[in-house]
């Protein structure tokens, strides 16, 4: 019985010894990264991120801005009959936009990209709605709100200004 107890103690001692040799860090090396040092590092990193964010915001206030409300000529108002449509490039030459002369005499302009998957949108005059043929999406021409299909968001509206006979797209810069 006595041999059995001593064999068991030897086995426990061997397991403890094996664990201590496999574990790469010893108690005397614990002082290299203390909780206080880790917390100090975390606070310094957070402070650096806050300072960088404040610097970016400060640069936004200092940097020169473009003129608010730049005008881009679109078309003469008389060239778009009531109930008609005019397609144009806005804000760049690669992006399409749609100008509508609504039945009430006002003009409305929207991006020519569907808000679902960026397919081209066109005006269907017989149905009197903006249509995306990719997934049968439809938009209200007065508001740009989706009325059918998968689009969930309205078409981006483009501000239109009329100066005499000329219609202009107003480029609005975010504040």
C-alpha positions in Angstrom: 0.0 0.0 0.0 2.8 2.3 0.8 4.4 1.7 -2.6 1.2 2.6 -4.3 1.0 6.0 -2.5 4.7 6.8 -3.3 4.1 5.8 -7.0 1.1 8.1 -7.2 3.1 11.0 -5.7 5.9 10.4 -8.2 3.3 10.5 -11.0 1.9 13.8 -9.8 5.3 15.3 -9.3 6.3 14.2 -12.9 3.2 15.8 -14.3 3.9 19.1 -12.5 7.4 19.1 -13.7 6.4 18.4 -17.3 4.0 21.2 -17.2 6.5 23.7 -15.9 9.1 22.8 -18.6 6.6 23.1 -21.4 5.2 26.4 -20.2 7.6 29.0 -21.8 7.4 31.7 -19.1 8.6 31.6 -15.5 7.3 33.6 -12.6 10.5 35.7 -12.5 9.8 36.8 -16.1 6.3 38.1 -15.1 7.5 41.6 -14.5 8.2 42.3 -18.2 4.5 42.9 -18.9 2.6 43.8 -15.9 -1.1 44.8 -15.8 0.0 48.3 -15.2 2.2 48.4 -18.2 -0.6 46.9 -20.4 -3.1 49.4 -19.2 -0.5 52.2 -19.8 0.0 51.0 -23.4 -3.8 50.8 -24.0 -4.3 54.4 -22.7 -1.5 55.7 -24.8 -2.9 54.0 -27.9 -6.3 55.4 -27.3 -4.9 58.9 -26.8 -3.0 58.6 -30.0 -6.1 57.6 -31.9 -8.0 60.5 -30.4 -5.3 62.9 -31.3 -5.2 61.6 -34.9 -9.0 62.0 -35.2 -8.9 65.5 -33.8 -6.1 66.3 -36.3 -8.3 65.1 -39.2 -11.2 67.2 -38.1 -8.9 70.2 -37.6 -7.6 69.8 -41.2 -11.1 69.7 -42.5 -11.7 73.2 -41.0 -8.4 74.6 -42.2 -8.5 73.2 -45.8 -9.9 75.4 -48.5 -13.4 74.4 -49.7 -14.9 74.7 -53.1 -17.6 77.3 -53.7 -20.8 76.2 -52.2 -23.5 75.6 -54.8 -21.5 75.3 -58.0 -23.7 75.4 -61.1 -23.6 73.0 -64.0 -25.6 73.9 -67.1 -28.0 71.1 -68.1 -30.4 72.2 -70.9 -32.7 75.1 -72.0 -36.1 74.7 -70.3 -37.9 75.1 -73.6 -36.1 72.0 -75.0 -37.8 69.7 -72.5 -41.6 69.5 -73.2 -44.0 69.1 -70.3 -44.0 65.4 -69.4 -40.7 65.0 -71.2 -37.3 63.8 -70.1 -33.7 64.8 -70.7 -30.7 62.6 -69.9 -27.4 64.3 -68.9 -24.1 63.5 -67.3 -23.8 64.6 -63.6 -21.8 65.1 -61.4 -19.1 63.6 -63.7 -19.1 62.7 -67.4 -19.2 59.0 -66.4 -22.4 59.2 -64.4 -25.9 59.5 -65.8 -28.7 61.7 -64.5 -32.3 62.3 -65.4 -34.2 65.6 -65.7 -38.0 65.4 -65.8 -40.4 68.1 -66.7 -43.3 67.1 -64.5 -47.0 67.6 -65.5 -47.4 70.4 -62.9 -44.7 72.4 -64.8 -41.8 71.9 -62.3 -38.5 70.2 -63.0 -37.1 67.3 -61.0 -33.7 65.6 -61.4 -32.4 62.3 -60.1 -29.3 60.1 -60.4 -29.6 57.6 -63.2 -28.4 54.8 -61.0 -30.8 52.4 -59.2 -30.3 52.3 -55.5 -30.6 48.5 -55.5 -27.7 47.4 -57.6 -26.7 50.5 -59.6 -28.4 49.5 -62.8 -29.4 52.3 -65.3 -32.8 54.0 -64.6 -34.9 55.5 -67.4 -38.2 57.3 -67.6 -41.1 55.2 -69.0 -43.5 57.9 -70.4 -46.5 55.6 -70.8 -46.3 54.4 -67.2 -45.2 57.8 -66.0 -42.5 56.4 -63.7 -38.8 55.9 -63.4 -37.9 52.3 -64.2 -35.0 50.0 -63.5 -35.2 47.1 -65.9 -32.6 44.9 -64.1 -35.0 43.7 -61.3 -38.2 45.5 -62.3 -37.7 48.4 -59.9 -39.9 51.5 -60.2 -39.6 55.0 -58.7 -42.1 57.9 -58.3 -41.0 60.7 -60.6 -42.2 63.4 -58.2 -40.3 62.2 -55.2 -37.8 59.5 -56.3 -39.3 57.1 -53.8 -39.4 53.4 -54.7 -42.8 52.1 -55.7 -42.1 48.6 -56.9 -39.4 46.0 -57.0 -36.4 45.4 -54.7 -35.1 49.0 -54.2 -35.6 50.2 -50.7 -34.0 53.7 -50.9 -35.1 56.6 -53.0 -33.1 57.8 -56.0 -30.6 60.5 -55.0 -32.2 63.9 -55.9 -30.2 66.6 -57.8 -31.1 70.2 -57.0 -32.2 72.1 -60.1 -32.0 75.9 -60.4 -33.6 77.8 -63.3 -32.0 81.1 -64.4 -34.0 82.5 -67.2 -34.4 79.7 -69.8 -31.3 77.8 -68.6 -31.6 74.9 -66.1 -28.6 74.3 -63.9 -27.7 71.3 -61.6 -26.6 72.7 -58.3 -23.6 70.9 -56.8 -24.1 70.8 -53.1 -21.1 70.1 -50.9 -21.5 68.4 -47.6 -21.1 70.6 -44.6 
